[in-house]
Amino acid sequence: MLYTFLVKIVNPFLTLINGRTRIYNRENLPDGNYIIVAPHRTWMDPVLLALAVWPKEFSFMAKKELFKNPIAGRFLRSLNAYPVDRKHPGPSAIKTPVKFLRNGNLSTIIFPSGSRYSDKLKGGATLIAKLANVPLVPAVYQGPLKFGQLFTRKPRQIAFGKPIYVDRKKKLNEEYEAELEKKMQEAFDDLDKQIDPNFVYVMPPKPKDDDF
């Protein structure tokens, strides 16, 4: 399978140029499927998070524009990626990950802010978790944010928090959504402090032509 093949190439390559990833609290990862939720800090963090929990495999959301090229689309689908219209997400943005989580062995990674250029959390992850009946696992990444920075040997560090369970008996209203978002944000802050008490993430300016 292409997913496994690439893992066995990319992981050793990253270790060669940047050293091994420092992983904290891996014991917090539950059995079965789950949703990793994390601040979106670099285009690399979906890959880095997935590598950190290998051999568990993941599905990924990717903006639909990446699938326009038939070859690129076929390649992305072979890596368990599926297209999402980020400007106008339809029902498939919820139904597709729920299907993966409920009917297979694939977990998923969702960035609740939806973008590297925002820190405002959105409710998609919590709704998917409730419908699929899987926990949310908070995670943070600290380290190089661009590919070239990997060669500086600044370490890649990832920490996982304790699972957050969405009560399926409770209505996912504005109040409960805010409660879950608060738990996620508090977990992100605690994990960042665990890795580096002095860590501060500086959000990059959003490019004018960026789609997300």
C-alpha positions in Angstrom: 0.0 0.0 0.0 1.3 3.5 -0.9 0.6 4.9 2.6 2.9 2.3 4.2 5.5 2.6 1.4 5.7 6.4 1.9 5.9 6.1 5.7 8.9 3.8 5.4 10.6 6.3 3.1 9.6 9.6 4.8 10.3 8.6 8.4 13.9 7.5 7.9 14.5 10.6 5.7 13.3 13.0 8.4 15.3 11.1 11.0 18.4 11.4 8.8 18.1 15.2 8.3 16.5 16.2 11.6 16.8 13.4 14.1 14.0 11.4 15.7 10.8 13.1 16.7 10.4 13.6 20.4 7.0 12.3 21.4 5.3 13.0 24.7 2.4 11.1 26.2 1.9 8.5 23.5 0.1 6.4 26.2 -2.8 8.8 25.9 -3.7 7.4 22.4 -6.8 5.2 22.9 -7.5 1.9 21.2 -9.7 1.9 18.2 -10.4 5.0 16.0 -10.1 8.6 17.2 -9.8 12.1 15.9 -6.5 14.0 16.5 -7.2 17.7 16.9 -4.4 20.1 16.8 -3.4 23.7 16.1 -2.5 24.0 12.4 1.0 25.5 12.5 2.7 24.2 9.3 1.8 22.5 6.1 3.9 19.6 7.4 2.0 18.9 10.6 -0.6 16.4 9.1 2.3 14.3 8.0 4.3 14.7 11.2 1.3 13.8 13.4 0.5 10.8 11.3 4.1 9.5 11.5 4.1 10.0 15.2 1.3 7.5 15.7 2.3 4.9 13.0 1.3 2.1 12.5 -2.1 3.6 13.1 -3.3 5.0 9.8 -5.3 8.1 9.1 -7.6 9.7 6.6 -7.1 13.4 5.7 -9.2 16.3 4.5 -7.6 18.2 1.6 -8.9 21.2 -0.3 -10.7 20.1 -3.5 -8.4 22.1 -5.8 -5.7 19.6 -5.1 -7.8 16.9 -6.8 -8.3 18.7 -10.1 -5.3 17.0 -11.6 -6.3 13.3 -12.2 -2.8 12.0 -11.3 -2.6 14.2 -8.1 -6.1 13.2 -7.2 -5.4 9.5 -7.6 -2.2 9.9 -5.5 -4.0 11.7 -2.7 -6.9 9.2 -2.6 -4.3 6.4 -2.3 -3.1 8.2 0.9 -6.7 8.2 2.3 -7.3 11.8 1.5 -10.7 13.1 0.4 -11.7 16.5 -1.1 -13.4 19.3 0.8 -14.6 22.6 -0.4 -13.2 24.8 2.3 -15.1 27.9 1.3 -18.5 26.1 1.0 -18.3 22.8 2.8 -21.2 20.6 2.2 -22.6 17.5 4.0 -19.8 15.4 2.7 -17.3 17.3 4.9 -19.0 15.6 7.8 -20.3 12.4 6.3 -17.0 11.3 4.7 -14.9 11.3 7.9 -17.7 9.8 9.9 -17.9 6.9 7.4 -14.1 6.3 7.7 -14.2 6.4 11.5 -17.3 4.1 11.8 -16.7 1.6 9.1 -12.9 1.0 9.0 -9.6 1.1 10.8 -8.7 4.7 9.8 -8.6 7.5 12.3 -8.5 11.1 11.2 -6.7 14.4 11.8 -8.7 17.6 12.0 -7.4 21.2 12.7 -10.3 22.9 14.5 -9.2 26.3 13.4 -9.3 25.1 9.8 -6.2 27.2 8.8 -2.7 28.1 9.7 -3.8 31.7 9.7 -6.4 31.5 12.4 -6.6 30.4 16.0 -10.4 30.4 16.3 -11.8 27.0 16.9 -14.7 25.7 14.8 -17.3 23.0 15.6 -16.7 20.4 12.8 -14.4 18.1 14.8 -16.9 17.8 17.7 -19.8 17.0 15.4 -17.8 14.4 13.6 -16.7 12.9 17.0 -20.3 12.7 18.2 -21.7 11.1 15.1 -18.9 8.6 14.8 -18.8 8.0 18.6 -15.0 8.4 18.8 -12.9 10.6 21.2 -11.0 13.7 20.4 -7.3 13.5 21.1 -5.6 16.9 21.5 -2.1 17.2 20.1 0.4 20.0 19.5 3.5 20.2 17.3 6.5 22.4 18.0 9.5 22.5 15.7 10.5 23.5 12.2 7.6 25.1 10.3 9.2 25.0 6.8 11.0 22.2 5.0 14.3 24.0 4.8 14.3 24.5 8.6 14.5 20.7 9.1 18.1 20.9 8.1 18.9 23.2 11.1 18.3 20.2 13.4 15.8 22.0 15.5 13.9 19.1 17.0 10.4 18.1 16.0 8.3 17.6 19.2 4.8 16.3 19.5 2.7 15.9 22.6 -0.7 14.1 23.0 -3.3 15.0 25.6 -5.9 12.8 27.2 -8.9 11.9 25.1 -11.9 14.2 25.2 -15.2 12.4 24.9 -18.3 13.9 23.4 -21.4 13.0 25.3 -23.8 11.6 22.7 -26.8 12.1 25.0 -26.2 15.8 25.2 -27.4 18.2 22.5 -24.4 19.8 20.7 -25.7 23.3 21.2 -23.8 26.5 21.4 -23.1 26.1 25.2 -21.9 22.5 24.9 -19.8 23.4 21.9 -18.2 26.2 23.8 -17.4 23.8 26.7 -15.7 21.3 24.3 -13.7 24.0 22.6 -12.6 25.3 25.9 -11.3 21.8 26.8 -9.4 21.6 23.6 -7.8 25.0 23.9 -6.8 24.3 27.5 -5.3 21.0 26.4 -3.3 22.7 23.6 -2.0 25.3 26.1 -1.0 22.6 28.7 0.7 20.5 26.0 2.7 23.4 24.7 3.8 24.2 28.2 4.8 20.6 28.8 7.1 20.7 25.8 8.4 24.2 26.4 7.1 26.6 29.1 8.4 29.6 27.1 6.8 28.5 23.7 5.0 31.2 21.8 3.5 30.5 18.4 3.7 33.5 16.0 0.9 33.2 13.4 2.0 34.1 9.9 0.2 36.7 7.8 -2.5 35.2 5.5 -1.5 35.4 1.8 -4.1 37.2 -0.3 -4.5 34.2 -2.6 -4.7 31.6 0.1 -7.8 29.4 -0.1 -7.9 28.4 3.6 
